[in-house]
Amino acid sequence: MEKYINKIIQGDAFETLKKFDDNFIDLGITSPPYNKGEKSKGWLVRNVKYNIANDNVPEEVYQEEQTKVLDEIFRVTKPGGSFFYNHKTRWVRGKMFHPIEWLKKTKWAIRQEIIWDRMIAANIRGWRFWQIDERIYWLYKPIEGNKIGKELKSKHALLTSIWRFPPERKNEHPAPFPLVLPTRIIYSILDDKKGIVLDPYVGSGTTCLAAKLLGSNYIGIDISKKYAKDAENRLKNYLNYKNKLDEEISKHIVEKTFADRKNSNGNTGKFRNGNIIQSKLL
Ligand SMILES: C[S@@+](CC[C@H](N)C(=O)[O-])C[C@H]1O[C@@H](n2cnc3c(N)ncnc32)[C@H](O)[C@@H]1O
């Protein structure tokens, strides 16, 4: 597998993953194309158009393909490894499609649903309340059938299951991650360990950038030659992104433990006056 490590591979996610060995990836993160149906939707959707990929296939075909890719990622991931899958709820002619529909058909244990509050999204119609959330599913590969796995350190778990940061704007790619997203995941899951981080729909390479900055190895895949090349170039200048990384790392702290608060008769709950109080047992 050495030849794939620290590379951005140009190719189809499923076909490329098929060439990989079993059980060698520690952690993965991705945002696949959402099957937004660019032909039938308004100009906002049409403008988020990928370089070469078709984002308009029958929904059943899309869900089957995603299930297959997720199961292939399961195969290449180590037992005890995780995969974070960013998606959103969509509607086609009034019918809702929820990612849980196909996630439940995969081999993964669904460990958590995180709400990503993006604070802003392109939406000018009033069919529904303005949809500014996306979801991030923490998928887990059990070890010998144990679906629970290890606990996160408190300094990571205290960040809560609602993540509030805006999408990235300073990037030519039409739908890039903000660097904070893969940074939070890699730092929380691997903590001070290093591993191999995979993104099978890597786009502008943000997942690999976060992995590199945190001292891990990475493998990125994208069907577009242009995006794969741009991502490689972005990775060469990875140190330009160090400030953003440090900003996120500084949020992983425990100010006072549960025991500290209890001993000083402080509030041991999680919320007071609308503020999160950090009070988990270490
Ligand atoms: C939502 S974007 C990912 C953006 C990425 N998270 C970033 O930070 O830039 C989805 C990517 O999937 C790629 N893609 C679409 N179909 C693909 C396929 N079959 N195999 C691999 N990549 C594909 C597109 O070219 C696009 O770059």
The ligand as a Gaussian input file, in Angstrom:
#p B3LYP/6-31G(d) Opt

LIG

0 1
 C      -18.312000      17.805000      -2.089000
 S      -16.892000      17.660000      -3.096000
 C      -15.632000      17.358000      -1.892000
 C      -14.940000      18.621000      -1.447000
 C      -13.852000      18.394000      -0.408000
 N      -14.410000      17.970000       0.860000
 C      -12.994000      19.634000      -0.219000
 O      -12.693000      19.989000       0.927000
 O      -12.642000      20.281000      -1.213000
 C      -17.082000      16.122000      -3.892000
 C      -15.949000      15.737000      -4.813000
 O      -16.211000      14.421000      -5.305000
 C      -15.634000      14.306000      -6.591000
 N      -16.268000      13.124000      -7.240000
 C      -17.481000      13.040000      -7.831000
 N      -17.721000      11.780000      -8.248000
 C      -16.644000      11.038000      -7.890000
 C      -16.296000       9.650000      -8.004000
 N      -17.123000       8.787000      -8.608000
 N      -15.115000       9.244000      -7.496000
 C      -14.255000      10.136000      -6.893000
 N      -14.512000      11.451000      -6.774000
 C      -15.704000      11.901000      -7.248000
 C      -15.921000      15.643000      -7.250000
 O      -14.997000      15.896000      -8.302000
 C      -15.762000      16.608000      -6.040000
 O      -14.456000      17.167000      -6.010000

